[in-house]
Amino acid sequence: MKKIWKYLLFFLLCFAFALAVNLPIRQLLAHIKLPDTVAFGGVEGTVVRGWAREVYIEQFVLRDVSYRFKPSCLPLLKLCFQIEYEQGVGRVAYDLLNGDTEISQARFEYQAADLAVIIPNLLVQPVGLLELFVDDMAIVAGKPAALNGRLIWRDLGVEEEGTPLNLGDYQVDFSGALQKYKLKFNDLDASLEVDGKGDLGLDGRYDLDIKISSADAIEPRVKSALDLFAAKVGYNNYRFEQSGQLPPYITRQLFQ
């Protein structure tokens, strides 16, 4: 009789596992606590493997998203997936116990012109390529609770009267949790040397202190722009200090 129960238990466990891996991904998504600003379109597949035509994050869209289940997280009672999409890659882990979500090793790529989606009524047309790297991000109760990574703006510049102005590559490192994030600004061998720091709170309050300089002569158009928003502290040396409050619609898109 004991042998029969052992075989029966083994069969039931295998049956339960088979049902789990073949569970439609739509049923799982219905129980995952993601931010209200995240939505899916054209989702097909099972828990193990599948795809989505589009994933919406605010106004941004990830297209041709495919995912693959990573069983290595099961001992930690988490469901982990490797994500690939048109604009990059990423890794997502869902905690089965508390419903929290973790994102790591993610990369997003957009044109700088997409900034107009987040910040309307810009006075200039930004150009270049934005690369966002998320080392790790925790989402608790549908809201970001911790975030670490960096943003690289390749070929940063603006388009003026049909002529783009290229200033090189620049980087912003960000790290923090709960109520405040630390920012660090620097250049990546660009035409302008940048060194700065800042703070950004979940309420949209920010403080910035950035030094800008150049060993060579500054292009007249760039110099005119620097004179508008930065204080000159020496020959080809500027300093930008500012504290303020982000508009509510930007704060909502970043943190809510």
Residue, then its C-alpha position, 0 to 999 in steps of 0.5 A: m500500500k505504501k508503494i502505491w501511495k508513493y507512486l500516486l503522490f509522484f504522479l500528482l506532483c508531475f500532474a500539478f507541475a504540468l498544469a503549472v507550466n502550461l498555465p496561460i500567461r494571461q491568467l498569471l498576469a491577472h494576479i501580478k501587482l504591476p504599476d497601473t501605468v503598465a499594460f499589455g497588448g497581444v499576449e500569447g503563450t504559457v508560463v514557460r515561454g511566450w510573447a507580446r505584441e506590445v507592452y505599454i509603460e506610460q507613453f512608451v512602448l516595447r514591441d515584439v516582446s518575447y519571454r522565457f522562464k528561468p527555473s533557477c529562481l524556483p527554490l527562492l519561491k520566485l518566477c524569473f523570466q528572461i525578456e527580449y524586445e525590440q529596444g533591449v533586454g531584461r530580467v524580471a522576477y516575481d515573488l510568489l509570497n508577497g507579490d513584489t516584482e524585481i527588474s534587473q540587467a535591463r536595457f532600454e534604447y530610445q531616440a532622444a526625440d522621444l523626450a518630447v513624449i515626457i516633456p512636452n513644449l520643449l524649446v529645442q528639438p533634442v537629438g541623439l540616442l538614449e540608453l537606459f540601463v537598470d541594474d536592479m529595480a524593486i516594485v512593491a505594491g505597484k510602485p518603484a521602491a528601489l532603483n539603481g542604474r545609469l542613463i547614457w545620452r549618445d551624441l547629445g545635442v539639439e537640432e537648430e534650423g535643420t542643423p544638428l549640434n553634437l556635443g558627444d556622450y554623457q552619462v547620469d548614474f542614479s541610485g536610491a530607495l524609498q524617498k530619495y535618489k542620488l544622481k551623478f553626472n559625467d561626460l564620456d570623452a565629450s567636447l564638454e567636461v561635465d562633473g556634477k551631482g544631485d538629489l531627486g525625491l519621490d515628490g519631484r523635489y530636486d537639487l542639482d550642482i553641475k560643473i561644465s568646462s572645456a580645455d578647448a574653445i567652446e563652439p559659439r552656439v554652445k557658448s550662447a546656450l551655456d550663458l543662458f542657463a549656467a553661471k560663468v566662473g572662469y574662462n570656459n568654466y561654468r556652473f549650473e546650480q538649481s533647486g526646484q520641483l518637477p511638474p506633477y505630470i513628470t513626477r507621476q510618470l517617474f514614480q507613480 
